[in-house]
Amino acid sequence: MADATARDVGEFGLIARVIDRLAGSPSVLLGPGDDAAVVAAPDGRVVATTDVLVEGVHFRRDWSSAYDVGRKAAASNLADIAAMGARGTALLVGLAAPADLPLAWSLELTDGLRDEAVLVGAAVVGGDVVRSDTLVISVTALGDLDGRDPITRSGARPGDVVVLAGELGRSAAGMGLLEAGTREGELVDAHRRPTPPYDMGPVLALAGATAMCDISDGLVADLGHVARASGVHIDLDAADELFLTGGEDHALVATLPGGAAVPEGARVIGRVLAGEPAVTVAGQPSRGGWDHFA
């Protein structure tokens, strides 16, 4: 059945084939196959986040393979877990798909989700499959704090420094190349398959991070959430536009006390000041970033 579709194998046939491709992890006490999974929570608290990817908005099948889409869908959620200072433990996946979606595409998507989860020691533990005219992938990620306090957006204080872990602007540059017709290259790959610095979430938490977030909508836009939640003014060092406004690299940005040591893998890119909540660049107003409804 090399050319089989979701219609050919049916809902339960598709689910069975997906389950066959999944891996376990030490955090998973009971995996797919029952009404619900059971995931260990040694900390006694569970960090949870969810994200939805819609074909034509977040990905295009003529730009990205199913495997790439799976990696990207998992990465966007696991980066949010890391931004809380936690480690990912499990993923739940909802797939709404046309009946003529090739079976091979669904299975390659599963492989991508599985392989990205493995990078942090997590596993896909369940989900749901439904029919839809539009291809939609919904991922919920769970995580564990390992006894630490969660790092929120509301703890930045005047005198803190702003630090970045990971790269910015590469995904936006890659999307620009794809729109121009380029289909291969390092920047194109960065858009198709982001590489969040997962390990740096707990590292920055242990270094004393006062606030942290994942950069999905652009540095200025996402730091705007931190500024408003913390009631502070954030001033960034001068940088190029893609660095400031490009999204979907899923780097981590955090604030650290001014006297704290900046851990290896992070670099200072700005400072937290007293004042009305705002984000400026070298003292000048700056706007930019992704807004689904703008």
Buried (B, 14 or more C-beta within 10 A) or exposed (E): EEEBBBBBBEEEBBBEBBBEBBEEBEBBEEBBEEEEBEBEBEBEBBBBBEBBBBBEEBBEBEBBBBBBBBBBBBBBBBBBBBBBBBBBBBBBBBBBBBEEBBBBBBBBBBBBBBBBBBBBEBBBBBBEBEEBEEBBBBBBBBBBBEEBEBBBBBBBBBBBBBBBBBBBBBBBBBBBBBEEEEEEEEBBBBBBBBBBBBBBBBBBBEBBBBBBBBBBBBBBBBBBBBBBBBBBBBBBEEBEBBBBBBBBBBBBBBBBBEEBEBBEBBEEBBBBBEBEBBBBBEEEEBEBBBEEEE
